Structures are given as structure tokens and as C-alpha cells.
Amino acid sequence: MRLYVCYGTFGPPERHACGRAFAALSAAGHEPEVVRTFGCLKTDPLWKGRREVHELTGNYHVPTLVLDDGTVVDESQNIVAWAQAHPA
């Protein structure tokens, strides 16, 4: 599985969406490949990683989780819910 994030999984999970998604996946026993997409606000289309996210979801927002079967789970609250429902 791949987890697309902004610049990383840093910061307190309660304040940073990418960190929250990563922490939930880790707590559930998953070890996602972390893909840094960089970019923010209006610069998102300039970054290759954000363009990949746009192709998957139709938006440039991260975090985005791509499961091994190609299923896409977008937005941190949905990733957290998926992780809690699917422990490794």
C-alpha cells in the first residue's frame, strides 16, 4: 500500500492530517510506503506527486491511501476509519 502525504508524517497527529493517517495505519499494524508529494495551496499542480494524486482522486489533496488492489481511500478521516476496520 502507498500513502501519499505532503512533506512527511511529522507533527502531532491530532493537528496534521498526514501524520494522523500514518499514525492510524501504523497503530493498525500496517507499514505503508510513504510517498511525499510536496506542494501546497496553489502550487499543487506543479508537483509530480500531487499530479499523481489528482489522477487517482480528481483533487490534489493529501493524505491519500492506495491499497495493493488499487482501491483509493482519500482524506485522513476515511483513512483512519479504514485502518481501524482493517487491522493487519
N, CA, C and O atoms as CSV, one atom per row, in Angstrom:
chain,resi,resn,atom,element,x,y,z
A,1,MET,N,N,0.837,-1.175,0.000
A,1,MET,CA,C,0.000,0.000,0.000
A,1,MET,C,C,0.884,1.241,0.000
A,1,MET,O,O,2.000,1.226,0.519
A,2,ARG,N,N,0.372,2.306,-0.585
A,2,ARG,CA,C,1.086,3.579,-0.645
A,2,ARG,C,C,0.246,4.655,0.035
A,2,ARG,O,O,-0.965,4.739,-0.170
A,3,LEU,N,N,0.910,5.477,0.850
A,3,LEU,CA,C,0.261,6.612,1.492
A,3,LEU,C,C,0.899,7.880,0.952
A,3,LEU,O,O,2.068,8.161,1.217
A,4,TYR,N,N,0.126,8.641,0.195
A,4,TYR,CA,C,0.592,9.917,-0.327
A,4,TYR,C,C,0.401,10.973,0.752
A,4,TYR,O,O,-0.699,11.136,1.279
A,5,VAL,N,N,1.478,11.696,1.082
A,5,VAL,CA,C,1.445,12.741,2.102
A,5,VAL,C,C,2.043,14.022,1.528
A,5,VAL,O,O,2.581,14.015,0.421
A,6,CYS,N,N,1.952,15.111,2.272
A,6,CYS,CA,C,2.517,16.378,1.809
A,6,CYS,C,C,4.049,16.274,1.852
A,6,CYS,O,O,4.667,15.747,0.928
A,7,TYR,N,N,4.643,16.773,2.914
A,7,TYR,CA,C,6.091,16.738,3.057
A,7,TYR,C,C,6.567,15.613,3.964
A,7,TYR,O,O,7.757,15.300,3.986
A,8,GLY,N,N,5.666,15.006,4.705
A,8,GLY,CA,C,6.058,13.937,5.603
A,8,GLY,C,C,4.938,13.573,6.548
A,8,GLY,O,O,3.793,13.991,6.376
A,9,THR,N,N,5.288,12.784,7.555
A,9,THR,CA,C,4.304,12.304,8.522
A,9,THR,C,C,4.586,12.896,9.896
A,9,THR,O,O,4.240,12.300,10.917
A,10,PHE,N,N,5.203,14.047,9.922
A,10,PHE,CA,C,5.631,14.711,11.144
A,10,PHE,C,C,4.468,15.420,11.840
A,10,PHE,O,O,3.340,15.455,11.348
A,11,GLY,N,N,4.783,15.969,12.976
A,11,GLY,CA,C,3.805,16.757,13.715
A,11,GLY,C,C,2.876,15.899,14.530
A,11,GLY,O,O,2.734,14.700,14.291
A,12,PRO,N,N,2.244,16.531,15.498
A,12,PRO,CA,C,1.286,15.772,16.308
A,12,PRO,C,C,0.113,15.313,15.451
A,12,PRO,O,O,-0.480,16.122,14.737
A,13,PRO,N,N,-0.228,14.039,15.508
A,13,PRO,CA,C,-1.299,13.519,14.656
A,13,PRO,C,C,-2.619,14.268,14.807
A,13,PRO,O,O,-3.387,14.374,13.851
A,14,GLU,N,N,-2.886,14.786,16.003
A,14,GLU,CA,C,-4.145,15.496,16.188
A,14,GLU,C,C,-4.186,16.822,15.442
A,14,GLU,O,O,-5.253,17.422,15.310
A,15,ARG,N,N,-3.045,17.289,14.953
A,15,ARG,CA,C,-3.010,18.578,14.262
A,15,ARG,C,C,-2.630,18.479,12.789
A,15,ARG,O,O,-2.815,19.444,12.047
A,16,HIS,N,N,-2.112,17.358,12.356
A,16,HIS,CA,C,-1.612,17.236,10.989
A,16,HIS,C,C,-2.261,16.028,10.316
A,16,HIS,O,O,-2.084,14.895,10.764
A,17,ALA,N,N,-3.001,16.265,9.257
A,17,ALA,CA,C,-3.780,15.202,8.600
A,17,ALA,C,C,-2.906,14.049,8.116
A,17,ALA,O,O,-3.283,12.887,8.270
A,18,CYS,N,N,-1.753,14.348,7.537
A,18,CYS,CA,C,-0.886,13.281,7.027
A,18,CYS,C,C,-0.340,12.446,8.177
A,18,CYS,O,O,-0.270,11.221,8.081
A,19,GLY,N,N,0.050,13.109,9.267
A,19,GLY,CA,C,0.523,12.396,10.445
A,19,GLY,C,C,-0.567,11.547,11.067
A,19,GLY,O,O,-0.300,10.443,11.541
A,20,ARG,N,N,-1.791,12.049,11.071
A,20,ARG,CA,C,-2.931,11.318,11.624
A,20,ARG,C,C,-3.179,10.031,10.837
A,20,ARG,O,O,-3.395,8.972,11.425
A,21,ALA,N,N,-3.146,10.125,9.517
A,21,ALA,CA,C,-3.362,8.950,8.673
A,21,ALA,C,C,-2.251,7.922,8.881
A,21,ALA,O,O,-2.519,6.728,9.014
A,22,PHE,N,N,-1.014,8.389,8.907
A,22,PHE,CA,C,0.117,7.480,9.092
A,22,PHE,C,C,0.061,6.815,10.462
A,22,PHE,O,O,0.295,5.612,10.573
A,23,ALA,N,N,-0.247,7.584,11.505
A,23,ALA,CA,C,-0.312,7.031,12.860
A,23,ALA,C,C,-1.395,5.957,12.954
A,23,ALA,O,O,-1.189,4.928,13.597
A,24,ALA,N,N,-2.543,6.187,12.322
A,24,ALA,CA,C,-3.631,5.206,12.360
A,24,ALA,C,C,-3.231,3.924,11.650
A,24,ALA,O,O,-3.507,2.827,12.136
A,25,LEU,N,N,-2.585,4.060,10.505
A,25,LEU,CA,C,-2.143,2.873,9.771
A,25,LEU,C,C,-1.104,2.090,10.569
A,25,LEU,O,O,-1.159,0.862,10.644
A,26,SER,N,N,-0.165,2.810,11.159
A,26,SER,CA,C,0.870,2.160,11.967
A,26,SER,C,C,0.266,1.462,13.174
A,26,SER,O,O,0.648,0.337,13.498
A,27,ALA,N,N,-0.680,2.124,13.846
A,27,ALA,CA,C,-1.323,1.530,15.020
A,27,ALA,C,C,-2.090,0.264,14.647
A,27,ALA,O,O,-2.241,-0.640,15.469
A,28,ALA,N,N,-2.571,0.202,13.417
A,28,ALA,CA,C,-3.299,-0.982,12.950
A,28,ALA,C,C,-2.351,-2.065,12.422
A,28,ALA,O,O,-2.800,-3.121,11.977
A,29,GLY,N,N,-1.048,-1.802,12.473
A,29,GLY,CA,C,-0.078,-2.812,12.061
A,29,GLY,C,C,0.354,-2.747,10.610
A,29,GLY,O,O,1.039,-3.650,10.130
A,30,HIS,N,N,-0.030,-1.706,9.909
A,30,HIS,CA,C,0.344,-1.561,8.503
A,30,HIS,C,C,1.649,-0.785,8.383
A,30,HIS,O,O,1.975,0.036,9.241
A,31,GLU,N,N,2.387,-1.049,7.322
A,31,GLU,CA,C,3.635,-0.343,7.038
A,31,GLU,C,C,3.569,0.197,5.617
A,31,GLU,O,O,4.176,-0.375,4.711
A,32,PRO,N,N,2.841,1.292,5.409
A,32,PRO,CA,C,2.672,1.802,4.049
A,32,PRO,C,C,3.956,2.412,3.495
A,32,PRO,O,O,4.781,2.947,4.235
A,33,GLU,N,N,4.100,2.319,2.196
A,33,GLU,CA,C,5.145,3.066,1.511
A,33,GLU,C,C,4.687,4.522,1.533
A,33,GLU,O,O,3.594,4.833,1.062
A,34,VAL,N,N,5.513,5.415,2.074
A,34,VAL,CA,C,5.147,6.827,2.172
A,34,VAL,C,C,5.689,7.560,0.950
A,34,VAL,O,O,6.889,7.524,0.675
A,35,VAL,N,N,4.802,8.219,0.226
A,35,VAL,CA,C,5.173,8.983,-0.966
A,35,VAL,C,C,4.977,10.456,-0.659
A,35,VAL,O,O,3.849,10.906,-0.456
A,36,ARG,N,N,6.064,11.206,-0.623
A,36,ARG,CA,C,5.980,12.648,-0.370
A,36,ARG,C,C,5.612,13.352,-1.675
A,36,ARG,O,O,6.262,13.166,-2.704
A,37,THR,N,N,4.560,14.157,-1.610
A,37,THR,CA,C,4.078,14.827,-2.821
A,37,THR,C,C,4.492,16.283,-2.892
A,37,THR,O,O,4.433,16.891,-3.961
A,38,PHE,N,N,4.910,16.852,-1.770
A,38,PHE,CA,C,5.302,18.251,-1.688
A,38,PHE,C,C,4.142,19.159,-2.101
A,38,PHE,O,O,2.997,18.710,-2.152
A,39,GLY,N,N,4.422,20.408,-2.391
A,39,GLY,CA,C,3.384,21.336,-2.817
A,39,GLY,C,C,2.448,21.747,-1.706
A,39,GLY,O,O,2.398,21.125,-0.645
A,40,CYS,N,N,1.722,22.787,-1.965
A,40,CYS,CA,C,0.680,23.272,-1.068
A,40,CYS,C,C,-0.101,24.372,-1.786
A,40,CYS,O,O,0.398,25.024,-2.704
A,41,LEU,N,N,-1.316,24.550,-1.345
A,41,LEU,CA,C,-2.186,25.587,-1.888
A,41,LEU,C,C,-2.174,25.590,-3.406
A,41,LEU,O,O,-2.471,24.564,-4.017
A,42,LYS,N,N,-1.839,26.715,-4.034
A,42,LYS,CA,C,-1.956,26.836,-5.492
A,42,LYS,C,C,-0.780,26.237,-6.256
A,42,LYS,O,O,-0.799,26.241,-7.487
A,43,THR,N,N,0.239,25.723,-5.576
A,43,THR,CA,C,1.382,25.137,-6.285
A,43,THR,C,C,1.204,23.649,-6.540
A,43,THR,O,O,2.045,23.040,-7.200
A,44,ASP,N,N,0.141,23.050,-6.039
A,44,ASP,CA,C,-0.034,21.599,-6.157
A,44,ASP,C,C,0.158,21.047,-7.566
A,44,ASP,O,O,0.855,20.044,-7.717
A,45,PRO,N,N,-0.426,21.653,-8.615
A,45,PRO,CA,C,-0.262,21.070,-9.959
A,45,PRO,C,C,1.184,21.035,-10.458
A,45,PRO,O,O,1.481,20.332,-11.424
A,46,LEU,N,N,2.071,21.771,-9.826
A,46,LEU,CA,C,3.464,21.811,-10.261
A,46,LEU,C,C,4.253,20.583,-9.817
A,46,LEU,O,O,5.326,20.310,-10.355
A,47,TRP,N,N,3.740,19.851,-8.852
A,47,TRP,CA,C,4.474,18.740,-8.263
A,47,TRP,C,C,3.980,17.407,-8.808
A,47,TRP,O,O,2.777,17.151,-8.853
A,48,LYS,N,N,4.925,16.556,-9.225
A,48,LYS,CA,C,4.589,15.257,-9.805
A,48,LYS,C,C,3.713,14.423,-8.871
A,48,LYS,O,O,2.729,13.828,-9.311
A,49,GLY,N,N,4.063,14.377,-7.592
A,49,GLY,CA,C,3.293,13.584,-6.646
A,49,GLY,C,C,1.859,14.055,-6.532
A,49,GLY,O,O,0.942,13.239,-6.437
A,50,ARG,N,N,1.652,15.369,-6.542
A,50,ARG,CA,C,0.287,15.893,-6.464
A,50,ARG,C,C,-0.480,15.610,-7.749
A,50,ARG,O,O,-1.691,15.397,-7.710
A,51,ARG,N,N,0.203,15.605,-8.876
A,51,ARG,CA,C,-0.479,15.250,-10.129
A,51,ARG,C,C,-0.919,13.781,-10.099
A,51,ARG,O,O,-1.989,13.443,-10.605
A,52,GLU,N,N,-0.094,12.909,-9.504
A,52,GLU,CA,C,-0.483,11.502,-9.353
A,52,GLU,C,C,-1.735,11.391,-8.488
A,52,GLU,O,O,-2.644,10.625,-8.810
A,53,VAL,N,N,-1.791,12.145,-7.396
A,53,VAL,CA,C,-2.965,12.134,-6.531
A,53,VAL,C,C,-4.189,12.631,-7.302
A,53,VAL,O,O,-5.283,12.086,-7.155
A,54,HIS,N,N,-4.002,13.657,-8.116
A,54,HIS,CA,C,-5.110,14.198,-8.905
A,54,HIS,C,C,-5.646,13.153,-9.879
A,54,HIS,O,O,-6.857,13.053,-10.074
A,55,GLU,N,N,-4.757,12.378,-10.489
A,55,GLU,CA,C,-5.189,11.312,-11.400
A,55,GLU,C,C,-5.997,10.249,-10.662
A,55,GLU,O,O,-6.918,9.664,-11.231
A,56,LEU,N,N,-5.655,9.996,-9.396
A,56,LEU,CA,C,-6.338,8.981,-8.606
A,56,LEU,C,C,-7.674,9.455,-8.048
A,56,LEU,O,O,-8.629,8.683,-7.963
A,57,THR,N,N,-7.738,10.743,-7.665
A,57,THR,CA,C,-8.882,11.218,-6.884
A,57,THR,C,C,-9.671,12.358,-7.522
A,57,THR,O,O,-10.816,12.603,-7.143
A,58,GLY,N,N,-9.080,13.048,-8.477
A,58,GLY,CA,C,-9.738,14.226,-9.041
A,58,GLY,C,C,-9.459,15.484,-8.252
A,58,GLY,O,O,-9.951,16.556,-8.604
A,59,ASN,N,N,-8.668,15.374,-7.176
A,59,ASN,CA,C,-8.249,16.559,-6.425
A,59,ASN,C,C,-6.774,16.416,-6.082
A,59,ASN,O,O,-6.176,15.358,-6.279
A,60,TYR,N,N,-6.201,17.485,-5.570
A,60,TYR,CA,C,-4.776,17.484,-5.246
A,60,TYR,C,C,-4.509,17.287,-3.755
A,60,TYR,O,O,-3.362,17.401,-3.324
A,61,HIS,N,N,-5.517,17.000,-2.972
A,61,HIS,CA,C,-5.390,16.944,-1.520
A,61,HIS,C,C,-4.802,15.625,-1.045
A,61,HIS,O,O,-5.087,14.563,-1.598
A,62,VAL,N,N,-3.983,15.716,-0.018
A,62,VAL,CA,C,-3.431,14.544,0.651
A,62,VAL,C,C,-3.786,14.646,2.124
A,62,VAL,O,O,-4.035,15.752,2.604
A,63,PRO,N,N,-3.820,13.560,2.854
A,63,PRO,CA,C,-3.319,12.244,2.513
A,63,PRO,C,C,-4.288,11.449,1.643
A,63,PRO,O,O,-5.504,11.635,1.677
A,64,THR,N,N,-3.691,10.564,0.873
A,64,THR,CA,C,-4.439,9.623,0.038
A,64,THR,C,C,-3.772,8.265,0.175
A,64,THR,O,O,-2.553,8.150,0.052
A,65,LEU,N,N,-4.569,7.245,0.427
A,65,LEU,CA,C,-4.070,5.881,0.575
A,65,LEU,C,C,-4.473,5.071,-0.642
A,65,LEU,O,O,-5.630,5.101,-1.061
A,66,VAL,N,N,-3.512,4.343,-1.214
A,66,VAL,CA,C,-3.800,3.434,-2.320
A,66,VAL,C,C,-3.460,2.024,-1.838
A,66,VAL,O,O,-2.308,1.717,-1.532
A,67,LEU,N,N,-4.474,1.186,-1.779
A,67,LEU,CA,C,-4.288,-0.182,-1.325
A,67,LEU,C,C,-3.651,-1.031,-2.415
A,67,LEU,O,O,-3.603,-0.622,-3.575
A,68,ASP,N,N,-3.171,-2.190,-2.053
A,68,ASP,CA,C,-2.495,-3.068,-3.010
A,68,ASP,C,C,-3.391,-3.492,-4.166
A,68,ASP,O,O,-2.899,-3.790,-5.254
A,69,ASP,N,N,-4.703,-3.521,-3.940
A,69,ASP,CA,C,-5.624,-3.897,-5.018
A,69,ASP,C,C,-6.052,-2.702,-5.873
A,69,ASP,O,O,-6.889,-2.846,-6.765
A,70,GLY,N,N,-5.478,-1.516,-5.602
A,70,GLY,CA,C,-5.785,-0.316,-6.378
A,70,GLY,C,C,-6.897,0.539,-5.794
A,70,GLY,O,O,-7.165,1.627,-6.303
A,71,THR,N,N,-7.548,0.072,-4.738
A,71,THR,CA,C,-8.585,0.855,-4.080
A,71,THR,C,C,-7.976,2.126,-3.500
A,71,THR,O,O,-6.898,2.088,-2.907
A,72,VAL,N,N,-8.665,3.245,-3.670
A,72,VAL,CA,C,-8.196,4.534,-3.172
A,72,VAL,C,C,-9.059,4.952,-1.985
A,72,VAL,O,O,-10.288,4.940,-2.053
A,73,VAL,N,N,-8.388,5.320,-0.903
A,73,VAL,CA,C,-9.062,5.866,0.275
A,73,VAL,C,C,-8.521,7.274,0.451
A,73,VAL,O,O,-7.330,7.462,0.701
A,74,ASP,N,N,-9.387,8.254,0.320
A,74,ASP,CA,C,-8.978,9.659,0.331
A,74,ASP,C,C,-9.439,10.340,1.613
A,74,ASP,O,O,-10.495,10.011,2.154
A,75,GLU,N,N,-8.658,11.273,2.087
A,75,GLU,CA,C,-8.918,12.105,3.270
A,75,GLU,C,C,-8.589,11.358,4.561
A,75,GLU,O,O,-8.866,10.167,4.708
A,76,SER,N,N,-7.993,12.096,5.483
A,76,SER,CA,C,-7.472,11.474,6.705
A,76,SER,C,C,-8.538,10.748,7.510
A,76,SER,O,O,-8.280,9.647,7.997
A,77,GLN,N,N,-9.727,11.322,7.667
A,77,GLN,CA,C,-10.745,10.657,8.489
A,77,GLN,C,C,-11.170,9.333,7.873
A,77,GLN,O,O,-11.490,8.390,8.598
A,78,ASN,N,N,-11.179,9.248,6.555
A,78,ASN,CA,C,-11.525,7.993,5.882
A,78,ASN,C,C,-10.393,6.972,6.003
A,78,ASN,O,O,-10.641,5.773,6.135
A,79,ILE,N,N,-9.157,7.452,5.958
A,79,ILE,CA,C,-8.002,6.553,6.120
A,79,ILE,C,C,-7.969,6.005,7.543
A,79,ILE,O,O,-7.721,4.817,7.750
A,80,VAL,N,N,-8.218,6.866,8.517
A,80,VAL,CA,C,-8.258,6.432,9.914
A,80,VAL,C,C,-9.347,5.377,10.101
A,80,VAL,O,O,-9.109,4.344,10.728
A,81,ALA,N,N,-10.530,5.630,9.566
A,81,ALA,CA,C,-11.637,4.679,9.693
A,81,ALA,C,C,-11.287,3.351,9.018
A,81,ALA,O,O,-11.580,2.285,9.560
A,82,TRP,N,N,-10.661,3.411,7.838
A,82,TRP,CA,C,-10.273,2.189,7.142
A,82,TRP,C,C,-9.268,1.410,7.978
A,82,TRP,O,O,-9.400,0.196,8.131
A,83,ALA,N,N,-8.265,2.094,8.522
A,83,ALA,CA,C,-7.230,1.428,9.329
A,83,ALA,C,C,-7.846,0.743,10.543
A,83,ALA,O,O,-7.478,-0.382,10.879
A,84,GLN,N,N,-8.777,1.418,11.194
A,84,GLN,CA,C,-9.402,0.836,12.385
A,84,GLN,C,C,-10.247,-0.391,12.029
A,84,GLN,O,O,-10.356,-1.326,12.823
A,85,ALA,N,N,-10.835,-0.381,10.847
A,85,ALA,CA,C,-11.678,-1.504,10.418
A,85,ALA,C,C,-10.881,-2.647,9.791
A,85,ALA,O,O,-11.401,-3.752,9.636
A,86,HIS,N,N,-9.624,-2.390,9.431
A,86,HIS,CA,C,-8.809,-3.400,8.733
A,86,HIS,C,C,-7.419,-3.540,9.362
A,86,HIS,O,O,-6.420,-3.180,8.739
A,87,PRO,N,N,-7.351,-4.051,10.574
A,87,PRO,CA,C,-6.013,-4.241,11.159
A,87,PRO,C,C,-5.216,-5.265,10.360
A,87,PRO,O,O,-5.774,-6.170,9.739
A,88,ALA,N,N,-3.909,-5.098,10.393
A,88,ALA,CA,C,-3.023,-6.021,9.642
A,88,ALA,C,C,-3.054,-7.404,10.259
A,88,ALA,O,O,-2.380,-8.312,9.774
